[in-house]
């Protein structure tokens, strides 16, 4: 189920849609590519799990205040997925870059993580 998160967000002067993890089938634990987010005041991130394998999926956020070299957990994670689901998280107090740590348990999951950044 695709979700358009922009209407639910309090739209200010500037907002951008960014894909952290494109929708695809993933079968191994991985980190998303880093995204520069220093220009944003708020981020609304959405996990969209479309196909599950009956086990579990963990997605948590990490931030870097020094341009993607040293990563620290932000302390924000989506609820552990055990079935198809859509969940949103509001993020504030992040550094210059952000990425997700995607822990795959089982054989494979189809999911995406996208965000809207608001400045």
Buried (B, 14 or more C-beta within 10 A) or exposed (E): EEBEBEEEBEEEEEBEEBEBBEBEEBEEEEEBEBBBBEEBEBBBBBBBBBEBBEEBBBBBBBBBBEEBEEBEEBEBBBEEBBEBBBBBBEBEEBBBBBBBBBBBEEEBBBBBBBBBBBE
